[in-house]
Amino acid sequence: MATISKAEMQALFGSSLRCDEPLARFTSARIGGPADYLLTVSSSDELGQAVLFAQENGLDYVILGAGSNILVSDAGIRGLTILNRARKIEFTALDEGVRVFAESGTSLPLLARQCVTQNAAGFEWAATVPGSIGGAVVGNAGAHGSDVAANLEMAEILHPNTVVQPWTNADLKFDYRTSYLKETGGHTVLSATFMLEHGERDTIQATIETFQAHRKRTQPPGATIGSMFKNPPGDYAGRLIEQANLKGLRVANASVSELHANFFVNEGAATASDVYGLISQAREVVQQQTGITLELEVELVGDWNA
Ligand SMILES: Cc1cc2nc3c(=O)[nH]c(=O)nc-3n(C[C@H](O)[C@H](O)[C@H](O)COP(=O)(O)OP(=O)(O)OC[C@H]3O[C@@H](n4cnc5c(N)ncnc54)[C@H](O)[C@@H]3O)c2cc1C
């Protein structure tokens, strides 16, 4: 139960706080109802303080990175949504490689591009994943045969009990598209440090371009939610949906991509309930035809009971 009023919040945060703010423009799918309160933070310190503020004042809170792995409900998010724009990056060249520090609101593609200029190799995969460092650490994001776990040295974590600790790669218990943080919830990633290899600028750039070209051929452009379902053991969710003849299936303004069946596309003014309609149909048909229950990879966020 919130112990602070709207007027007190506005006085405290000024222009960093917006009330009843639609969240669609902060998600890759361009879908999502309003946040009661949307607070933009610009540094790790501000992110940590915002989380502690929510805890102290009885406010539910959600951390929003790049919004590329969530489906926000049409009713939006109650309590405090913390928009993470903490984006400090530092490179340190060492004999053994290049150490990269990034605050958790840093965009993965932006960091990958900066790695090119620093001759730092090993982060090329991230150029094609439209997330933030925080979301990527939580979900062990990865692509093209690599992932966060491959190069992460340490992440600075704010515990639910308010202690800040450096967590090693082993502490984070990474697995395929998951981590201890995702399994347990309640922790905040403040920053992450990676150890990359010394590389040649042109080679790193060429690798990125190859990955980008592959994406262009295989994934739809525009407002999408990538990898809607987890791949079931030994198979691919996209293959199962395609085999069920669901490519191009439409619910109002949302559709299953013709290019990649595990991508759902916002055709212009799709709502979260349009997308949820597609999710339900895809699950039902695949279940009937194969006996496999597709599990969501994307997280449903906000008020889904309204
Ligand atoms: C077109 C497209 C292609 C994609 N391709 C890939 C791919 O190849 N590989 C892949 O792994 N993923 C892919 N994704 C999914 C997505 O980009 C990744 O999962 C990404 O890491 C999510 O990061 P985010 O910042 O967008 O997280 P968000 O969607 O903002 O949040 C996801 C979850 O993480 C939590 N979170 C965010 N930041 C923090 C933080 N600082 N501390 C604690 N919790 C936090 C949120 O509260 C939420 O629960 C794709 C998505 C799209 C739209």
The ligand as an ORCA input file, in Angstrom:
! r2SCAN-3c Opt
* xyz 0 1
  C      13.447     -7.865    -32.700
  C      13.938     -8.548    -31.448
  C      14.999     -9.436    -31.522
  C      15.467    -10.077    -30.380
  N      16.507    -10.954    -30.483
  C      16.987    -11.547    -29.379
  C      18.095    -12.444    -29.454
  O      18.632    -12.716    -30.515
  N      18.557    -12.975    -28.301
  C      18.011    -12.710    -27.091
  O      18.497    -13.204    -26.088
  N      16.948    -11.868    -26.985
  C      16.431    -11.287    -28.090
  N      15.369    -10.431    -27.993
  C      14.751    -10.189    -26.676
  C      15.348     -9.008    -25.888
  O      15.992     -8.060    -26.732
  C      16.334     -9.483    -24.822
  O      15.706    -10.409    -23.969
  C      16.883     -8.307    -24.006
  O      17.962     -8.744    -23.231
  C      15.833     -7.697    -23.070
  O      16.390     -6.528    -22.516
  P      15.480     -5.268    -22.219
  O      16.330     -4.198    -21.678
  O      14.667     -4.944    -23.403
  O      14.547     -5.854    -21.069
  P      13.054     -5.425    -20.759
  O      12.146     -6.011    -21.790
  O      12.966     -3.968    -20.522
  O      12.837     -6.190    -19.376
  C      12.854     -7.603    -19.329
  C      12.856     -8.028    -17.846
  O      14.109     -7.659    -17.257
  C      13.873     -6.818    -16.128
  N      14.949     -5.827    -16.070
  C      15.303     -4.937    -17.029
  N      16.361     -4.206    -16.596
  C      16.642     -4.631    -15.354
  C      17.625     -4.267    -14.366
  N      18.508     -3.283    -14.589
  N      17.639     -4.930    -13.183
  C      16.744     -5.928    -12.949
  N      15.782     -6.307    -13.806
  C      15.745     -5.674    -15.005
  C      12.524     -6.178    -16.391
  O      11.918     -5.704    -15.197
  C      11.776     -7.330    -17.020
  O      11.347     -8.215    -16.020
  C      14.857     -9.802    -29.124
  C      13.804     -8.881    -29.045
  C      13.338     -8.268    -30.195
  C      12.207     -7.287    -30.099
*
